[in-house]
Amino acid sequence: MASQSDDYESVVKARREESVAEFRDDHKSFVKQLQHALHVTPSLVPLIVLLISIAVFGALLGSKFFSASSLTLVLQQVQLVGIVAAAQSLVIMTAGIDLSVGAIMVMSSVIMGQFTFRYGIPAEISILCGLVIGTALGACNGWLVAKMKLPPFIVTLGTWQIILAANFLYSANETIRSQEIRTEAPILQFFGTTFKIGADEAGQGGATFTVGVIFMLLLVAILAYVLRQTLIAVYALAGLICAFAGWALIGRIGSVSPTSGQEANIQSITAVVIGGISLFGGRGSIMGALFGALIVGVFTLGLRLAGADAQWTYLFIGALIIVAVAVDQWIRKVSA
């Protein structure tokens, strides 16, 4: 009897240990599944952060933040960063980086303005010239990286300085004023054209959109599809997108200035990193870059409406960058 009792107790003990082991495996499996889900859908994390940010600022500020005008203002503020971040995403997802995107954007806008007002070239042709030059500058980056086998960081760091210097030398640091553009070449400000949705008969209220915002959203949608196909000449395409950003820059600020958009390089990388696109390449999505840009916009507007010092924005964005990189490293373990 004693022997049978010992056998029974040993069997029960073994089953308990198996149950505990099964529970631990299930828990580990859930973490693995979460990692896998985030790995497969990299834009999921920034989307969650964006929704939480909107909910928090909405709860703190109420209708002051949760209004059509405030939320569409975020889109207007991030349109340039969103467009440039789309270009940056193309490059980073090929394990590269482009530090010259902001300089290409500004140079393209300066070409459009100077060709029109210095040489008297029709604005439509000047815009086309700006787009071609932006594409050519991007293609030059791509040639140095792909054909000369030079590191993307070093190449674009160098071309950033070259393009920036050429920009100031060519423009003679001259700003073409908004009034001149509005009178003589309004098409240069096309991306700044505004229209309202949901306004009353007096034109009050409702959501205000710009052509630049619509272009940003369409661009993201198109690139989200294109990236599923074979992508050739990434840097050239990035240059073209930056040239469009240069056109949008004129619409956003109204004038043509060689000193505008100086922070676009860092802002685009910030949007890309917060958007869950891995700096190691191979993982990410254009939608993530858009969400990253919107997160920065929501924090900037929310903190400003709350009356917080502007430095708090930099503090929170800096923290988000570090957290985003940490999450990326954790997610990458699923493919290790």
C-alpha positions, -999 to 999 in steps of 0.1 A, spaced: 0 0 0 28 24 9 44 17 -25 12 24 -44 7 56 -24 42 67 -33 36 60 -69 3 80 -69 20 110 -52 49 109 -77 24 108 -107 4 138 -92 36 157 -86 48 150 -121 15 162 -136 17 194 -115 52 201 -128 40 195 -164 11 219 -158 35 246 -145 58 240 -175 29 243 -199 17 276 -183 52 291 -186 55 280 -222 21 296 -230 32 329 -213 64 328 -233 45 320 -264 23 351 -259 54 374 -257 67 358 -288 34 363 -306 34 399 -296 70 404 -309 60 387 -341 29 409 -346 49 440 -340 76 427 -364 51 419 -391 32 452 -387 58 478 -377 34 507 -380 13 492 -351 34 507 -323 34 543 -336 -3 541 -343 -10 530 -307 12 558 -294 -5 583 -317 -40 573 -305 -29 574 -268 -14 609 -274 -46 622 -289 -66 607 -261 -44 621 -234 -43 657 -248 -80 655 -256 -87 645 -220 -65 673 -206 -75 701 -230 -111 691 -240 -126 709 -270 -96 732 -271 -77 703 -286 -105 681 -298 -117 704 -326 -116 700 -363 -95 732 -367 -69 720 -341 -66 685 -354 -63 696 -390 -37 722 -379 -15 692 -369 -17 679 -405 -8 714 -419 22 716 -395 36 682 -403 30 682 -441 66 691 -449 81 667 -424 57 640 -436 67 644 -472 104 645 -464 100 616 -440 85 595 -468 116 601 -488 138 593 -458 118 561 -453 126 548 -487 163 551 -481 164 538 -445 144 507 -454 172 498 -478 197 500 -448 208 535 -459 203 570 -447 201 604 -464 213 634 -444 208 657 -475 170 655 -478 164 689 -462 191 705 -484 176 690 -515 142 703 -505 154 739 -500 176 738 -531 147 727 -552 125 755 -539 153 781 -545 157 768 -581 119 772 -587 119 807 -573 152 820 -589 144 806 -623 111 824 -623 122 858 -609 158 860 -619 156 846 -655 119 853 -662 112 816 -670 75 806 -668 68 793 -633 55 760 -646 88 753 -663 107 765 -633 88 740 -611 97 712 -635 134 723 -634 133 722 -596 118 687 -597 145 675 -622 173 690 -602 160 674 -570 159 640 -587 194 645 -601 208 653 -567 192 622 -553 205 601 -582 240 615 -575 237 602 -539 225 568 -552 254 565 -577 280 573 -550 264 547 -527 256 519 -552 284 523 -578 312 537 -558 303 516 -527 307 545 -504 289 545 -470 255 563 -472 261 583 -440 294 597 -452 281 603 -488 250 622 -477 268 641 -450 291 654 -477 264 662 -502 244 679 -475 272 703 -470 278 708 -507 242 713 -516 237 737 -486 267 758 -497 256 758 -533 222 769 -522 235 799 -504 260 808 -531 235 805 -560 207 824 -542 231 850 -528 211 845 -496 182 863 -512 146 858 -501 118 862 -527 90 877 -508 55 862 -505 38 893 -520 59 890 -552 52 853 -556 14 859 -550 13 886 -576 36 872 -604 38 834 -599 10 822 -576 14 786 -588 46 784 -567 23 787 -537 -1 761 -550 6 736 -522 -5 763 -497 -40 766 -512 -65 760 -484 -101 747 -485 -126 740 -458 -148 710 -451 -179 713 -429 -178 751 -426 -210 771 -421 -225 795 -446 -203 823 -432 -172 802 -438 -166 797 -400 -157 764 -383 -151 731 -400 -118 715 -409 -92 734 -429 -70 715 -453 -43 725 -477 -32 710 -510 1 701 -494 -17 679 -468 -37 661 -495 -5 656 -514 12 641 -483 -16 617 -477 -17 606 -514 20 602 -515 20 579 -485 -8 558 -500 11 555 -533 44 546 -517 27 521 -494 17 503 -526 50 509 -546 71 494 -517 53 461 -523 68 461 -558 104 461 -570 119 495 -562 147 509 -584 168 541 -579 157 547 -543 178 578 -538 166 594 -571 130 588 -561 138 603 -527 153 633 -544 122 638 -565 100 636 -534 122 662 -516 118 684 -547 81 682 -543 86 690 -506 105 721 -518 75 732 -538 53 725 -508 77 746 -487 70 776 -508 33 771 -503 37 766 -466 58 797 -458 47 818 -488 82 829 -498 114 814 -512 142 815 -487 175 797 -487 175 796 -449 141 778 -446 137 742 -437 171 738 -421 159 712 -396 142 689 -421 170 664 -420 167 657 -383 129 661 -383 126 634 -410 148 610 -392 129 616 -360 96 609 -377 110 577 -392 125 564 -360 94 572 -339 74 556 -367 89 522 -361 112 521 -391 144 502 -382 176 522 -388 192 488 -396 169 485 -427 146 458 -439 117 466 -415 92 494 -415 64 511 -435 56 544 -450 25 546 -428 48 544 -398 67 575 -409 34 593 -413 23 582 -378 57 593 -365 53 628 -380 18 631 -366 30 621 -331 55 649 -332 27 673 -344 3 662 -317 29 667 -289 39 701 -303 3 714 -306 -9 698 -274 20 712 -253 16 746 -269 -21 747 -262 -14 736 -226 9 766 -222 40 745 -216 75 757 -225 87 747 -259 116 728 -244 92 702 -230 84 692 -266 121 685 -273 123 665 -240 93 643 -248 103 638 -284 139 629 -273 125 603 -249 102 589 -276 132 584 -299 151 564 -272 120 543 -264 114 537 -301 149 524 -306 146 502 -275 113 488 -288 129 482 -322 158 463 -306 133 441 -287 112 434 -318 143 425 -338 149 396 -314 120 378 -330 140 374 -362 172 364 -344 
